[in-house]
Amino acid sequence: MPEGFKFRFHNRGVEQPYKALGIWLIDQWRQIGLEAEHWVQPTAQWVATLRSRQQQYEVSMDANCQSVVNPILDITKFLSDDIASDNYAEYQDRELDALHAQILRETNPEKLKALLRQFEKRVLDEQAHYLITLWWHRIVPHNARMRGWKISPSHYLNQDLATVWLAPE
C-alpha cells in the first residue's frame, strides 16, 4: 500500500480486547505509513453495521466465538459469503467451500486434522481474507471454597451459577 494510504477501521466499543487491540493495530499501521480512522461503535450498533454490508468501512474488527468447542463450527464464517451469513469480509472462495465439504464428510481423525490445517492455511496464509490478531486465553481463578462449579472448555458453557456455593471456612 502506498505511503499515506487512509482507511476507516471499524471496531467494537468494548475496552478489552477490542479497543486496546484496535489502538495497537492503528499504531502498527501508522509505523508503515497507513492512516486508519478508528470508528468505534457500541456492541449492538457494531454488529448491525457488520451485518448491514453497506461498506461503511474498509477494515473491521470481528469475532469468532461459538457456543461449543468444535473446530468445524468455528470455521464456517470463513466460507463464501453466499454460504456463510457471518462472513463479513464479503468474499467468495470456492476452494475453501469444497475443502469444507470434505471436512464435513471425513471420519478419520488424522485425515480430518490434515484437512482442517489445509483450510486454516488457505484462510490465513494463501488468501489472508482475515488476520487473526489474538487468541484469548481463558483464565478462571476461583476460591478453593467454591463448590458446585466445573470449568468448561468454553466461555459460554456452564455459566449458570445457581448450583455454585461457598463451603464454610
DSSP file (Angstrom, degrees, kcal/mol; ACC not computed):
  #  RESIDUE AA STRUCTURE BP1 BP2  ACC     N-H-->O    O-->H-N    N-H-->O    O-->H-N    TCO  KAPPA ALPHA  PHI   PSI    X-CA   Y-CA   Z-CA
    1    1 A M              0   0    0      0, 0.0     3,-0.1     0, 0.0     4,-0.0   0.000 360.0 360.0 360.0 146.5    0.0    0.0    0.0
    2    2 A P    >   -     0   0    0      0, 0.0     3,-1.7     0, 0.0     0, 0.0  -0.325 360.0 -87.2 -73.2 154.1    1.3    3.5   -0.7
    3    3 A E  T 3  S+     0   0    0      1,-0.3    31,-0.2    31,-0.1    30,-0.1  -0.328 116.1  22.4 -54.7 134.7    2.6    5.9    1.9
    4    4 A G  T 3  S+     0   0    0     29,-2.7    -1,-0.3     1,-0.3    30,-0.2   0.585  80.8 164.9  81.9  10.3   -0.3    7.8    3.5
    5    5 A F  E <   -a   34   0A   0     -3,-1.7    30,-3.4    28,-0.7     2,-0.4  -0.434  22.6-153.9 -61.6 128.8   -3.0    5.3    2.5
    6    6 A K  E     +a   35   0A   0     28,-0.2     2,-0.3    -2,-0.2    30,-0.2  -0.860  21.7 159.9-111.9 142.2   -6.1    6.1    4.5
    7    7 A F  E     -a   36   0A   0     28,-2.1    30,-2.6    -2,-0.4     2,-0.5  -0.983  39.1-109.3-153.5 162.0   -8.9    3.8    5.5
    8    8 A R  E     -a   37   0A   0     -2,-0.3    51,-2.0    28,-0.2    50,-1.9  -0.845  26.3-157.2 -98.4 124.2  -11.7    3.5    8.1
    9    9 A F  E     -ab  38  59A   0     28,-3.1    30,-3.1    -2,-0.5     2,-0.4  -0.905   8.0-152.4-106.0 114.2  -11.2    0.9   10.8
   10   10 A H  E     +ab  39  60A   0     49,-3.0    51,-2.7    -2,-0.6     2,-0.3  -0.708  22.5 172.6 -90.1 131.3  -14.5   -0.3   12.4
   11   11 A N  E     -a   40   0A   0     28,-2.8    30,-2.2    -2,-0.4     2,-0.3  -0.940  33.6-107.0-142.1 160.2  -14.3   -1.5   15.9
   12   12 A R  E     -a   41   0A   0     -2,-0.3     2,-1.8    28,-0.2     7,-0.1  -0.676  30.8-123.8 -88.0 138.8  -16.4   -2.6   18.9
   13   13 A G  S    S+     0   0    0     28,-3.1     2,-0.5    -2,-0.3    30,-0.2  -0.282  72.8 115.1 -81.8  53.0  -16.8   -0.3   21.8
   14   14 A V      > -     0   0    0     -2,-1.8     5,-2.5     1,-0.2     6,-0.3  -0.993  62.0-141.5-122.2 127.1  -15.5   -2.8   24.4
   15   15 A E  I   >S+     0   0    0     -2,-0.5     5,-2.2     3,-0.2     6,-0.3   0.924  75.4  71.2 -56.5 -54.1  -12.3   -1.9   26.2
   16   16 A Q  I   5S-     0   0    0      1,-0.2    -1,-0.2     3,-0.2     0, 0.0  -0.956 118.6 -15.3-116.1 126.9  -10.7   -5.4   26.4
   17   17 A P  I  >5S+     0   0    0      0, 0.0     4,-2.5     0, 0.0     5,-0.3  -0.993 132.6  53.2 -95.6  -5.5   -9.7   -6.7   24.0
   18   18 A Y  I  >5S+     0   0    0      2,-0.2     4,-2.9     1,-0.2    -3,-0.2   0.946 112.7  33.6 -62.3 -62.9  -11.3   -4.7   21.2
   19   19 A K  I  ><S+     0   0    0     -5,-2.5     4,-2.5     1,-0.2     5,-0.2   0.912 120.7  49.8 -64.6 -41.6  -10.4   -1.0   21.8
   20   20 A A  H  ><S+     0   0    0     -5,-2.2     4,-1.8    -6,-0.3    -1,-0.2   0.934 114.9  44.1 -61.7 -45.2   -7.0   -1.8   23.2
   21   21 A L  H  X S+     0   0    0     -4,-2.5     4,-2.8    -6,-0.3    -2,-0.2   0.889 111.3  55.0 -66.2 -38.9   -6.1   -4.1   20.3
   22   22 A G  H  X S+     0   0    0     -4,-2.9     4,-2.6    -5,-0.3    -2,-0.2   0.908 106.9  49.7 -60.2 -43.2   -7.5   -1.5   17.9
   23   23 A I  H  X S+     0   0    0     -4,-2.5     4,-2.0     2,-0.2    -1,-0.2   0.906 111.9  48.8 -62.6 -41.8   -5.3    1.2   19.2
   24   24 A W  H  X S+     0   0    0     -4,-1.8     4,-2.3     2,-0.2    -2,-0.2   0.929 111.1  49.8 -63.4 -45.3   -2.3   -1.1   18.9
   25   25 A L  H  X S+     0   0    0     -4,-2.8     4,-2.8     1,-0.2     5,-0.2   0.922 109.2  51.7 -59.6 -44.7   -3.2   -2.0   15.3
   26   26 A I  H  X S+     0   0    0     -4,-2.6     4,-2.4     1,-0.2    -1,-0.2   0.899 110.0  49.6 -60.2 -40.7   -3.6    1.6   14.4
   27   27 A D  H  X S+     0   0    0     -4,-2.0     4,-1.8     2,-0.2    -1,-0.2   0.903 110.9  49.4 -64.7 -40.8   -0.1    2.3   15.8
   28   28 A Q  H  X S+     0   0    0     -4,-2.3     4,-0.6     2,-0.2    -2,-0.2   0.920 112.3  47.7 -64.6 -43.1    1.4   -0.6   13.8
   29   29 A W  H ><>S+     0   0    0     -4,-2.8     5,-2.6     1,-0.2     3,-1.3   0.904 108.2  55.8 -63.0 -41.3   -0.3    0.6   10.6
   30   30 A R  H ><5S+     0   0    0     -4,-2.4     3,-1.8     1,-0.3    -1,-0.2   0.882  99.7  60.5 -58.6 -39.1    1.0    4.1   11.3
   31   31 A Q  H 3<5S+     0   0    0     -4,-1.8    -1,-0.3     1,-0.3    -2,-0.2   0.693 107.7  44.5 -65.7 -18.4    4.5    2.9   11.5
   32   32 A I  T <<5S-     0   0    0     -3,-1.3    -1,-0.3    -4,-0.6    -2,-0.2   0.192 128.6 -93.4-110.4  16.4    4.3    1.6    7.9
   33   33 A G  T < 5S+     0   0    0     -3,-1.8   -29,-2.7     1,-0.3   -28,-0.7   0.622  81.9 130.9  90.5  14.4    2.6    4.7    6.5
   34   34 A L  E   < -a    5   0A   0     -5,-2.6     2,-0.6   -30,-0.2    -1,-0.3  -0.814  43.4-151.4-101.7 142.1   -1.0    3.8    6.8
   35   35 A E  E     -a    6   0A   0    -30,-3.4   -28,-2.1    -2,-0.4     2,-0.5  -0.935  13.9-172.0-117.4 112.2   -3.6    6.1    8.3
   36   36 A A  E     -a    7   0A   0     -2,-0.6     2,-0.6   -30,-0.2   -28,-0.2  -0.883  17.9-144.6-107.5 130.2   -6.6    4.5   10.0
   37   37 A E  E     -a    8   0A   0    -30,-2.6   -28,-3.1    -2,-0.5     2,-1.0  -0.836  23.1-135.8 -86.9 122.2   -9.6    6.4   11.3
   38   38 A H  E     -a    9   0A   0     -2,-0.6     2,-0.7   -30,-0.2   -28,-0.2  -0.711  22.9-173.9 -86.8 104.1  -10.7    4.5   14.4
   39   39 A W  E     -a   10   0A   0    -30,-3.1   -28,-2.8    -2,-1.0     2,-0.4  -0.879   6.7-172.1-102.5 108.4  -14.5    4.2   14.2
   40   40 A V  E     -a   11   0A   0     -2,-0.7   -28,-0.2   -30,-0.2   -30,-0.1  -0.857   4.7-178.8-107.5 133.0  -15.8    2.7   17.4
   41   41 A Q  E     -a   12   0A   0    -30,-2.2   -28,-3.1    -2,-0.4   -27,-0.1  -0.949  34.7-100.4-126.7 149.0  -19.4    1.7   18.0
   42   42 A P     >  -     0   0    0      0, 0.0     4,-2.8     0, 0.0     3,-0.4  -0.283  51.0 -97.1 -58.6 157.1  -21.3    0.2   20.9
   43   43 A T  H  > S+     0   0    0      1,-0.2     4,-2.6     2,-0.2     5,-0.3   0.855 120.6  49.4 -50.9 -49.9  -21.8   -3.6   20.6
   44   44 A A  H  > S+     0   0    0      1,-0.2     4,-2.1     2,-0.2    -1,-0.2   0.913 116.7  42.1 -60.6 -43.0  -25.4   -3.6   19.2
   45   45 A Q  H  > S+     0   0    0     -3,-0.4     4,-2.7     2,-0.2    -1,-0.2   0.874 111.7  56.0 -71.3 -36.3  -24.5   -1.0   16.5
   46   46 A W  H  X S+     0   0    0     -4,-2.8     4,-2.3     2,-0.2    -2,-0.2   0.935 111.0  43.7 -59.2 -48.0  -21.2   -2.7   15.7
   47   47 A V  H  X S+     0   0    0     -4,-2.6     4,-2.7    -5,-0.2     5,-0.2   0.921 113.1  51.9 -64.6 -43.7  -22.9   -6.0   15.0
   48   48 A A  H  X S+     0   0    0     -4,-2.1     4,-1.7    -5,-0.3    -2,-0.2   0.897 109.7  49.8 -60.5 -40.2  -25.7   -4.2   13.0
   49   49 A T  H  X>S+     0   0    0     -4,-2.7     4,-0.9     2,-0.2     5,-0.5   0.921 110.8  49.3 -65.1 -43.9  -23.0   -2.4   10.9
   50   50 A L  H ><5S+     0   0    0     -4,-2.3     3,-0.6     1,-0.2    -2,-0.2   0.936 114.9  44.9 -57.9 -46.5  -21.2   -5.7   10.2
   51   51 A R  H 3<5S+     0   0    0     -4,-2.7    -1,-0.2     1,-0.2    -2,-0.2   0.749 101.8  66.8 -72.0 -23.9  -24.5   -7.4    9.2
   52   52 A S  H 3<5S-     0   0    0     -4,-1.7    -1,-0.2    -5,-0.2    -2,-0.2   0.796  81.8-155.9 -70.3 -27.5  -25.7   -4.5    7.0
   53   53 A R  T <<5 +     0   0    0     -4,-0.9    -3,-0.1    -3,-0.6    -2,-0.1   0.863  44.8 139.3  53.8  39.6  -22.9   -5.0    4.5
   54   54 A Q      < -     0   0    0     -5,-0.5    -1,-0.1     0, 0.0    -4,-0.1   0.230  67.4-118.8 -98.7  14.0  -23.2   -1.4    3.4
   55   55 A Q        +     0   0    0     -6,-0.2    -5,-0.1     1,-0.1    -6,-0.0   0.908  58.4 151.9  52.7  51.8  -19.4   -0.8    3.1
   56   56 A Q        +     0   0    0     -7,-0.2     2,-0.3     2,-0.0    -1,-0.1   0.407  68.1  26.7 -87.9   1.8  -19.2    1.9    5.8
   57   57 A Y        -     0   0    0      1,-0.1   -48,-0.2   -47,-0.0     3,-0.1  -0.953  62.9-141.0-153.3 164.6  -15.6    0.9    6.5
   58   58 A E  S    S+     0   0    0    -50,-1.9     2,-0.4     1,-0.3   -49,-0.2   0.711  92.0  24.7-100.9 -30.4  -12.6   -0.8    4.7
   59   59 A V  E     -b    9   0A   0    -51,-2.0   -49,-3.0     2,-0.0     2,-0.4  -0.990  69.4-175.0-135.6 141.4  -11.4   -2.9    7.7
   60   60 A S  E     -b   10   0A   0     -2,-0.4     2,-0.2   -51,-0.2   -49,-0.2  -0.994  27.4-121.7-138.6 146.7  -13.3   -4.2   10.7
   61   61 A M        -     0   0    0    -51,-2.7     2,-0.3    -2,-0.4   -43,-0.0  -0.599  40.1-178.6 -73.3 146.1  -12.6   -6.0   13.9
   62   62 A D        -     0   0    0     -2,-0.2     2,-0.3   -50,-0.0   -50,-0.1  -0.843  17.0-140.2-139.0 173.9  -14.6   -9.2   14.0
   63   63 A A        -     0   0    0     -2,-0.3     2,-0.3     2,-0.1    -2,-0.0  -0.988   5.7-162.0-140.1 149.1  -15.1  -12.0   16.5
   64   64 A N        +     0   0    0     -2,-0.3     2,-0.6     2,-0.0    10,-0.0  -0.703  31.1 151.0-132.4  81.7  -15.4  -15.7   16.1
   65   65 A C        -     0   0    0     -2,-0.3     2,-0.2    90,-0.0    -2,-0.1  -0.952  20.7-171.0-119.0 117.0  -16.9  -17.1   19.2
   66   66 A Q        -     0   0    0     -2,-0.6    90,-0.2     2,-0.2    -2,-0.0  -0.607  31.1-122.9-100.2 165.0  -19.1  -20.2   19.1
   67   67 A S  S    S+     0   0    0     -2,-0.2     2,-0.3    89,-0.1    89,-0.1   0.624  95.6  37.4 -84.6 -12.4  -21.1  -21.6   21.9
   68   68 A V  S    S-     0   0    0      2,-0.1     2,-1.1    88,-0.1    -2,-0.2  -0.924  89.8-107.5-132.2 160.1  -19.3  -25.0   21.8
   69   69 A V        +     0   0    0     -2,-0.3    85,-0.1     4,-0.1    -2,-0.0  -0.775  64.5 131.3 -91.1 103.2  -15.8  -26.0   21.2
   70   70 A N    >>  -     0   0    0     -2,-1.1     4,-2.2     1,-0.1     3,-0.7  -0.836  46.5-153.7-154.9 109.6  -15.9  -27.5   17.7
   71   71 A P  H 3> S+     0   0    0      0, 0.0     4,-1.2     0, 0.0     5,-0.1   0.801  96.3  59.8 -59.9 -28.6  -13.4  -26.6   15.0
   72   72 A I  H 34 S+     0   0    0      1,-0.2     4,-0.3     2,-0.2     3,-0.2   0.896 109.9  42.0 -68.4 -37.6  -15.8  -27.5   12.3
   73   73 A L  H X4 S+     0   0    0     -3,-0.7     3,-1.1     1,-0.2     4,-0.3   0.875 109.9  59.4 -71.2 -37.4  -18.3  -24.9   13.6
   74   74 A D  H 3< S+     0   0    0     -4,-2.2     3,-0.4     1,-0.2    -2,-0.2   0.748 103.8  50.5 -65.0 -24.3  -15.6  -22.4   14.2
   75   75 A I  T >< S+     0   0    0     -4,-1.2     3,-1.8     1,-0.2    -1,-0.2   0.535  81.6  91.4 -93.6  -5.3  -14.5  -22.3   10.5
   76   76 A T  G X  S+     0   0    0     -3,-1.1     3,-1.7    -4,-0.3    -1,-0.2   0.814  76.3  65.1 -62.8 -29.7  -17.9  -21.8    8.9
   77   77 A K  G 3  S+     0   0    0     -3,-0.4    -1,-0.3    -4,-0.3    -2,-0.1   0.667  94.8  61.9 -67.1 -13.5  -17.6  -18.0    9.0
   78   78 A F  G <  S+     0   0    0     -3,-1.8    -1,-0.3     9,-0.1    -2,-0.2   0.461  82.4 103.2 -91.2  -1.7  -14.7  -18.3    6.5
   79   79 A L  S <  S-     0   0    0     -3,-1.7    12,-0.2    -4,-0.2     5,-0.1  -0.273  92.3 -64.7 -72.2 167.5  -16.9  -19.9    3.8
   80   80 A S    >>  -     0   0    0     13,-0.3     4,-2.9     1,-0.1     3,-2.3  -0.162  48.8-116.5 -53.8 146.6  -18.0  -17.8    0.8
   81   81 A D  T 34 S+     0   0    0     10,-2.5     6,-0.2     1,-0.3    -1,-0.1   0.674 114.1  60.8 -66.1 -16.9  -20.4  -15.0    1.8
   82   82 A D  T 34 S+     0   0    0      9,-0.2    -1,-0.3     1,-0.1     3,-0.1   0.525 116.9  33.2 -84.6  -3.8  -23.2  -16.5   -0.2
   83   83 A I  T <4 S+     0   0    0     -3,-2.3     2,-0.7     1,-0.2    -2,-0.2   0.715 118.4  50.7-110.2 -45.1  -23.0  -19.6    2.1
   84   84 A A    ><  -     0   0    0     -4,-2.9     3,-1.7     1,-0.1    -1,-0.2  -0.863  61.3-165.2-104.2 110.3  -21.9  -18.0    5.4
   85   85 A S  T 3  S+     0   0    0     -2,-0.7    -1,-0.1     1,-0.3    -4,-0.1   0.704  90.1  57.2 -67.8 -17.8  -24.1  -15.1    6.5
   86   86 A D  T 3  S+     0   0    0    -10,-0.1     2,-1.3     1,-0.1    -1,-0.3   0.181  72.2 110.5-100.2  18.2  -21.4  -14.1    9.1
   87   87 A N    X   +     0   0    0     -3,-1.7     3,-1.0     1,-0.2    -9,-0.1  -0.751  40.5 172.5 -86.6  90.4  -18.6  -13.8    6.5
   88   88 A Y  T 3   +     0   0    0     -2,-1.3    -1,-0.2     1,-0.2    -3,-0.0   0.530  65.8  74.5 -82.4  -6.2  -18.4  -10.0    6.8
   89   89 A A  T 3  S-     0   0    0     -3,-0.1    -1,-0.2     2,-0.1    -2,-0.1   0.627  94.6-142.3 -78.6 -13.0  -15.3   -9.8    4.6
   90   90 A E    <   +     0   0    0     -3,-1.0     2,-0.3     1,-0.2    -2,-0.1   0.899  48.5 133.6  56.5  52.5  -17.7  -10.5    1.7
   91   91 A Y        -     0   0    0    -12,-0.2   -10,-2.5    -4,-0.1     2,-0.4  -0.826  47.2-137.7-121.9 165.4  -15.5  -12.7   -0.5
   92   92 A Q        +     0   0    0     -2,-0.3     2,-0.3   -12,-0.3   -13,-0.1  -0.994  20.6 173.0-124.0 133.3  -16.1  -16.0   -2.3
   93   93 A D     >  -     0   0    0     -2,-0.4     4,-2.0     1,-0.1     3,-0.4  -0.797   8.8-176.3-141.4  93.3  -13.6  -18.8   -2.2
   94   94 A R  H  > S+     0   0    0     -2,-0.3     4,-2.3     1,-0.2     5,-0.2   0.749  84.2  62.0 -66.8 -23.7  -14.9  -22.0   -3.9
   95   95 A E  H  > S+     0   0    0      2,-0.2     4,-2.2     1,-0.2    -1,-0.2   0.920 106.5  45.4 -66.3 -42.5  -11.7  -23.8   -3.0
   96   96 A L  H  > S+     0   0    0     -3,-0.4     4,-2.7     2,-0.2    -2,-0.2   0.914 111.3  53.0 -63.9 -42.5  -12.5  -23.3    0.7
   97   97 A D  H  X S+     0   0    0     -4,-2.0     4,-1.9     1,-0.2    -2,-0.2   0.916 110.9  46.4 -59.5 -43.6  -16.1  -24.3    0.2
   98   98 A A  H  X S+     0   0    0     -4,-2.3     4,-1.7     2,-0.2    -1,-0.2   0.891 111.9  51.0 -66.3 -39.9  -15.0  -27.5   -1.4
   99   99 A L  H  X S+     0   0    0     -4,-2.2     4,-2.3     1,-0.2    -2,-0.2   0.900 108.3  52.4 -63.7 -40.6  -12.5  -28.2    1.3
  100  100 A H  H  X S+     0   0    0     -4,-2.7     4,-2.3     1,-0.2    -1,-0.2   0.894 105.0  55.1 -62.5 -40.1  -15.2  -27.6    3.9
  101  101 A A  H  X S+     0   0    0     -4,-1.9     4,-0.9     1,-0.2    -1,-0.2   0.890 108.9  48.3 -60.4 -38.9  -17.4  -30.1    2.2
  102  102 A Q  H >X S+     0   0    0     -4,-1.7     4,-1.4     1,-0.2     3,-0.6   0.911 109.0  53.7 -64.8 -42.9  -14.6  -32.7    2.5
  103  103 A I  H 3< S+     0   0    0     -4,-2.3     3,-0.4     1,-0.2    -2,-0.2   0.898 104.7  54.6 -59.5 -41.9  -14.2  -31.8    6.2
  104  104 A L  H 3< S+     0   0    0     -4,-2.3    -1,-0.2     1,-0.2    -2,-0.2   0.789 113.8  41.3 -64.4 -27.6  -17.9  -32.4    6.9
  105  105 A R  H << S+     0   0    0     -4,-0.9     2,-0.3    -3,-0.6    -1,-0.2   0.617  88.9 106.3 -95.1 -14.4  -17.6  -36.0    5.4
  106  106 A E     <  +     0   0    0     -4,-1.4    -4,-0.0    -3,-0.4    -3,-0.0  -0.491  34.7 171.6 -75.4 130.4  -14.3  -37.0    6.9
  107  107 A T        +     0   0    0     -2,-0.3    -1,-0.1     5,-0.0     3,-0.1   0.579  52.2  94.0-109.8 -16.2  -14.5  -39.6    9.7
  108  108 A N     >  -     0   0    0      1,-0.2     4,-2.8     2,-0.0     5,-0.2  -0.700  68.2-147.2 -80.3 118.7  -10.8  -40.4   10.2
  109  109 A P  H  > S+     0   0    0      0, 0.0     4,-2.3     0, 0.0    -1,-0.2   0.855  95.8  48.5 -57.0 -39.2   -9.4  -38.1   12.9
  110  110 A E  H  > S+     0   0    0      2,-0.2     4,-2.0     1,-0.2     5,-0.1   0.909 114.0  45.4 -69.2 -41.4   -5.9  -37.8   11.4
  111  111 A K  H  > S+     0   0    0      2,-0.2     4,-2.4     1,-0.2    -1,-0.2   0.887 112.3  52.7 -67.0 -38.4   -7.3  -37.0    7.9
  112  112 A L  H  X S+     0   0    0     -4,-2.8     4,-2.6     2,-0.2    -2,-0.2   0.921 107.9  50.9 -62.4 -44.0   -9.7  -34.5    9.4
  113  113 A K  H  X S+     0   0    0     -4,-2.3     4,-2.2    -5,-0.2    -1,-0.2   0.912 110.2  49.5 -59.6 -43.3   -6.9  -32.8   11.2
  114  114 A A  H  X S+     0   0    0     -4,-2.0     4,-2.0     2,-0.2    -1,-0.2   0.898 111.4  48.9 -63.9 -40.9   -4.9  -32.5    8.0
  115  115 A L  H  X S+     0   0    0     -4,-2.4     4,-2.5     2,-0.2    -2,-0.2   0.901 110.1  51.3 -65.7 -40.9   -7.9  -31.1    6.1
  116  116 A L  H  X S+     0   0    0     -4,-2.6     4,-2.7     2,-0.2    -2,-0.2   0.903 110.1  49.4 -62.9 -40.8   -8.5  -28.5    8.9
  117  117 A R  H  X S+     0   0    0     -4,-2.2     4,-2.4     2,-0.2    -1,-0.2   0.879 110.4  50.9 -64.9 -37.5   -4.8  -27.5    8.7
  118  118 A Q  H  X S+     0   0    0     -4,-2.0     4,-2.0     2,-0.2    -2,-0.2   0.910 111.5  47.6 -65.1 -42.4   -5.2  -27.1    4.9
  119  119 A F  H  X S+     0   0    0     -4,-2.5     4,-2.4     2,-0.2    -2,-0.2   0.938 112.1  50.1 -61.4 -48.0   -8.3  -25.0    5.4
  120  120 A E  H  X S+     0   0    0     -4,-2.7     4,-2.6     1,-0.2     5,-0.3   0.902 109.1  51.6 -58.3 -44.1   -6.5  -22.9    8.0
  121  121 A K  H  X>S+     0   0    0     -4,-2.4     5,-2.2     1,-0.2     4,-2.2   0.898 110.4  48.6 -62.7 -41.0   -3.5  -22.3    5.7
  122  122 A R  I  <>S+     0   0    0     -4,-2.0     5,-2.2     3,-0.2     6,-0.6   0.934 115.4  43.5 -65.1 -45.5   -5.8  -21.2    2.8
  123  123 A V  I  <5S+     0   0    0     -4,-2.4     6,-1.0     4,-0.2     7,-0.7   0.927 128.0  25.9 -65.6 -46.0   -7.7  -18.7    5.0
  124  124 A L  I  <5S+     0   0    0     -4,-2.6    -2,-0.2    -5,-0.2    -3,-0.2   0.641 134.6  21.1 -99.6 -16.1   -4.8  -17.2    6.9
  125  125 A D  I  <5S+     0   0    0     -4,-2.2    -3,-0.2    -5,-0.3    -4,-0.1   0.764 123.6  37.2-118.7 -57.0   -1.8  -17.7    4.6
  126  126 A E  I   <S+     0   0    0     -5,-2.2    -4,-0.2     1,-0.1    -3,-0.2   0.892 137.3  12.4 -71.8 -39.8   -2.7  -18.2    1.0
  127  127 A Q  S   <S-     0   0    0     -5,-2.2    -4,-0.2    -6,-0.3    -3,-0.1   0.773  77.2-159.8-107.6 -37.3   -5.6  -15.8    0.8
  128  128 A A        +     0   0    0     -6,-0.6    -4,-0.2    -5,-0.5    -5,-0.1   0.896  32.0 153.0  53.2  47.5   -5.5  -13.8    4.0
  129  129 A H  S    S+     0   0    0     -6,-1.0     2,-0.3     1,-0.1    -5,-0.1   0.808  73.1  29.4 -68.9 -29.6   -9.1  -12.7    3.9
  130  130 A Y  S    S-     0   0    0     -7,-0.7     2,-0.5   -52,-0.0    -1,-0.1  -0.926  72.1-149.5-126.8 151.6   -8.9  -12.5    7.7
  131  131 A L        -     0   0    0     -2,-0.3     2,-0.6    -3,-0.1    -7,-0.1  -0.993  15.2-141.0-120.6 125.5   -6.0  -11.7   10.0
  132  132 A I        +     0   0    0     -2,-0.5     3,-0.1     1,-0.2    -2,-0.0  -0.758  22.3 177.4 -86.2 121.4   -6.0  -13.3   13.5
  133  133 A T        -     0   0    0     -2,-0.6     2,-0.3     1,-0.3    -1,-0.2   0.732  59.4  -1.7 -99.9 -25.8   -4.7  -10.8   15.9
  134  134 A L        -     0   0    0      2,-0.0     2,-0.5     0, 0.0    -1,-0.3  -0.992  50.3-138.6-158.3 160.1   -5.0  -12.6   19.2
  135  135 A W        -     0   0    0     -2,-0.3     2,-0.8    -3,-0.1    -3,-0.0  -0.976  30.0-135.8-122.6 114.4   -6.2  -15.8   20.8
  136  136 A W        -     0   0    0     -2,-0.5     2,-0.4     1,-0.0    -2,-0.0  -0.583  16.6-151.8 -77.3 108.7   -8.0  -15.1   24.0
  137  137 A H        -     0   0    0     -2,-0.8     2,-0.6     1,-0.0    -1,-0.0  -0.649  15.4-127.7 -81.7 135.5   -6.8  -17.5   26.7
  138  138 A R        -     0   0    0     -2,-0.4     2,-0.5    15,-0.1    -1,-0.0  -0.735  25.5-174.8 -89.7 120.0   -9.3  -18.2   29.3
  139  139 A I        -     0   0    0     -2,-0.6    -2,-0.0     2,-0.0     0, 0.0  -0.971   1.3-176.6-115.3 123.2   -8.1  -17.7   32.8
  140  140 A V        -     0   0    0     -2,-0.5     2,-0.2     2,-0.0    11,-0.0  -0.782   2.5-177.4-125.3  86.9  -10.6  -18.7   35.5
  141  141 A P        +     0   0    0      0, 0.0     2,-0.3     0, 0.0    -2,-0.0  -0.572  12.1 168.5 -78.7 147.8   -9.3  -18.0   39.1
  142  142 A H        -     0   0    0     -2,-0.2     2,-0.1     4,-0.0    -2,-0.0  -0.991  37.8 -94.6-156.5 158.5  -11.6  -19.1   41.9
  143  143 A N    >   -     0   0    0     -2,-0.3     3,-1.9     1,-0.1     0, 0.0  -0.452  30.7-126.1 -73.1 141.7  -11.6  -19.5   45.6
  144  144 A A  T 3  S+     0   0    0      1,-0.3    -1,-0.1    -2,-0.1    23,-0.0   0.689 108.8  63.7 -62.6 -18.5  -10.8  -23.0   47.0
  145  145 A R  T 3  S+     0   0    0     21,-0.1    22,-2.9    22,-0.1    -1,-0.3   0.594  77.0 111.9 -81.4 -10.6  -14.0  -22.8   49.0
  146  146 A M  E <   -C  166   0B   0     -3,-1.9     2,-0.3    20,-0.2    20,-0.2  -0.435  45.9-179.6 -70.4 135.0  -16.1  -22.7   45.8
  147  147 A R  E     +C  165   0B   0     18,-3.2    18,-2.1    -2,-0.2     3,-0.1  -0.896  50.4  36.2-130.6 158.3  -18.3  -25.8   45.2
  148  148 A G  S    S+     0   0    0     -2,-0.3     2,-0.4    16,-0.2    15,-0.1   0.558  87.0 106.3  81.2   8.8  -20.7  -27.0   42.6
  149  149 A W        -     0   0    0     16,-0.1     2,-0.4    -3,-0.1    -1,-0.2  -0.974  47.2-165.8-124.7 136.4  -19.0  -25.4   39.6
  150  150 A K        -     0   0    0     -2,-0.4     2,-0.1     8,-0.1    -3,-0.0  -0.972  26.0-119.2-119.9 132.9  -17.0  -27.3   36.9
  151  151 A I        -     0   0    0     -2,-0.4     7,-0.1     2,-0.1    -2,-0.0  -0.439  32.3-159.6 -68.0 140.5  -14.7  -25.5   34.5
  152  152 A S        -     0   0    0      2,-0.3    -1,-0.0     5,-0.2     6,-0.0  -0.726  28.9-112.0-117.2 168.3  -15.7  -26.0   30.9
  153  153 A P  S    S+     0   0    0      0, 0.0     2,-0.3     0, 0.0   -15,-0.1   0.378  95.4  60.0 -82.0   7.1  -13.8  -25.6   27.6
  154  154 A S  S    S-     0   0    0      3,-0.1    -2,-0.3     1,-0.1   -87,-0.1  -0.944  76.1-130.8-135.7 153.2  -15.8  -22.5   26.6
  155  155 A H  S    S+     0   0    0     -2,-0.3   -88,-0.1     1,-0.2    -1,-0.1   0.686 110.5  46.8 -68.5 -17.9  -16.6  -19.1   27.8
  156  156 A Y  S >  S+     0   0    0    -90,-0.2     3,-0.5   -89,-0.1     2,-0.2   0.683  92.4  85.2-103.5 -22.1  -20.3  -19.8   27.2
  157  157 A L  T 3  S+     0   0    0      1,-0.2    -5,-0.2     2,-0.1    -3,-0.1  -0.558  94.7   8.6 -87.3 148.5  -20.9  -23.2   28.7
  158  158 A N  T 3  S+     0   0    0     -2,-0.2    -1,-0.2     1,-0.1    -8,-0.1   0.861  77.7 136.8  58.5  42.4  -21.7  -23.9   32.4
  159  159 A Q    <   +     0   0    0     -3,-0.5     2,-0.7   -10,-0.1    -1,-0.1   0.339  29.8 113.3-100.8   6.6  -22.2  -20.3   33.3
  160  160 A D    >   -     0   0    0      1,-0.1     3,-0.6     2,-0.0    -3,-0.0  -0.699  47.3-168.6 -79.0 117.6  -25.3  -20.8   35.4
  161  161 A L  G >   +     0   0    0     -2,-0.7     3,-1.4     1,-0.2    -1,-0.1   0.302  58.6 104.5 -91.6  10.2  -24.3  -20.0   39.0
  162  162 A A  G 3  S+     0   0    0      1,-0.3    -1,-0.2     3,-0.0    -2,-0.0   0.772  85.6  43.3 -63.1 -26.3  -27.5  -21.5   40.5
  163  163 A T  G <  S+     0   0    0     -3,-0.6     2,-0.4   -15,-0.1    -1,-0.3   0.353  92.5 104.0-101.2   5.4  -25.5  -24.6   41.7
  164  164 A V    <   +     0   0    0     -3,-1.4     2,-0.3   -18,-0.0   -16,-0.2  -0.713  42.1 160.2 -92.7 137.8  -22.4  -22.7   43.0
  165  165 A W  E     -C  147   0B   0    -18,-2.1   -18,-3.2    -2,-0.4     2,-0.5  -0.970  37.2-114.2-149.4 162.4  -21.9  -22.2   46.7
  166  166 A L  E     -C  146   0B   0     -2,-0.3   -20,-0.2   -20,-0.2     3,-0.1  -0.881  27.2-133.6-102.8 128.4  -19.1  -21.5   49.1
  167  167 A A        -     0   0    0    -22,-2.9   -22,-0.1    -2,-0.5   -21,-0.0  -0.462  36.3 -95.2 -72.3 149.4  -18.0  -24.1   51.7
  168  168 A P              0   0    0      0, 0.0    -1,-0.1     0, 0.0     0, 0.0  -0.290 360.0 360.0 -63.7 153.5  -17.6  -22.8   55.2
  169  169 A E              0   0    0     -3,-0.1    -2,-0.0     0, 0.0   -24,-0.0   0.468 360.0 360.0 -75.4 360.0  -14.1  -21.9   56.3
